[in-house]
């Protein structure tokens, strides 16, 4: 493999992946979600952003309709466990439990285990770098 091929592959670790970025619930802050969406795009993913204040039902429906590999929930409101549970339930109801679910935002460390038990593949916190998040996604979506 040529050096440029290696460089291209390492700079686009999410090439060919479709990722839905969603803001469930009533949280009206989406700057972080937009930054993450751009970083995912720059890492090679095709990104679909749902916009603010989307219901778990809407998120699951779009995920299935768009045939995504993963859904990333951006939650700053404190209702991350309930919203993640609802999205997992909606994906399962649509026979789409195989779609990887990730959660990011203001999430206390004490809630990480519960989110993972619910079926969330990884939890991204404010102190992680975008590169760390992208590498984690790439590993989980192999």
N, C-alpha and C positions, 0 to 999 in steps of 0.2 A: 504494500500500500504506500502510495506516495506521501510525502510530508504534508502536502496541501490537503490530501484526503483525510489524513489523521487529524489535522487541525480543524477541518470542516466538521468531521464527526464529533470531535470533542466540544466544539463550540455550538453544536446543535443537538444536544443529547435528547431532545424531545421530538425530533423530526418524525413526522408521520402520526403523531398523537393528536387526538382531538380532546380538548379540555374545556369544560364549561365552568366559568367563574360566576358565582351567584351571591347575592346579598339577601338572605332570607330575613323575615321579620321586619320590625319597624325601624331598625337602625338606618339612619340617613347619611352615614359617612362612608363614602366609597373611594376616596383618594387611594387608600392602600390597595383596594381590590383592582383599581385601574393600573397601579404601578406593577402589581403582580401579573396582571394580564399582559402587559407590555413585556415584562421579563420572560414570561412563558413563550410569547410570540418570538422574541429574540432568540430563544433557545430552540426554536424550530417547531413549536406546537402550533396547531390551528386552534385559536381561542375564540370562544363564544362568550360574550358577557351579557347577562340578563338584565342588568340595571338594578335599581334600588327596590326594596320592599316587595320581594317576590315570595309567594307562598311555597311551602314544600311541595305541594301538588304541581304547581307550575314548573318548578325546578326539575322535578322528576320527569314530567311530560316532555319538557324541552330536551333533557338528557337523552331520553329514549328516541324522540323524533330526530335528533341530530346525530345519533349513533356515537356518542362520545365514549372515550376510554376512561375518563375521570371527571368528577365534579369536585370543585373546590369551593367550599363555603367560607365566606369572609364574614365573621360575626364579632361585633364589638359591644353588643348590647347586654351581654351577661346571660343570654338564654341559649347558649351554644349546645348544651346537652339536650334540651327539649327539641330544638330545631334540627339538630343532627338526627335524633331519634325519628322525628317525623319524616325527614328526607329518606332515611334508611327504610322506613315502613312504606313510603310511597314508591321507592324503587323496587322493593320486594313485591309489592302489589302489582307492579307492571312487569314482573318477571325479569327485572334488570338488576338484581342484587350483585351481579358480577361487575357492575360499573364501580370503579374504585372511588371512594369518598375521602376527601381531605378536608380538614378544618383549620382555619387560621384566624388570628385576631388576638383579642385580649382574653386569654384563657388561662386561668390559674392552674398551676402545676398539679394541684390536687384533683382536677377534673380530667386530666389526660387519660388515666386508666379507664375511667368510665366511658369516655369517648371511644377508646380502642375496643372495649368490650361491646359497644354498640355496633361495631363494624367499621369505624373510621380507620383508614390505613395509616394515617400520620397526622400529627398535630403540629402546626407551625405557629411559633410564637413571635412576638415583636422583637425579641433579641436574636433571632436567626437572620442570617444574611440571605439575600435572594439566591445566591449561588448554592448555599446549603439546601434551601427548599427545592431548587431545580434538580440538584443531584439526588435528593431523596425521592422526588417524583420519578426521575429517570429509572432509579433502582426498582421502585415499586411497580412501574408500568412495563417492565421488561417482558 
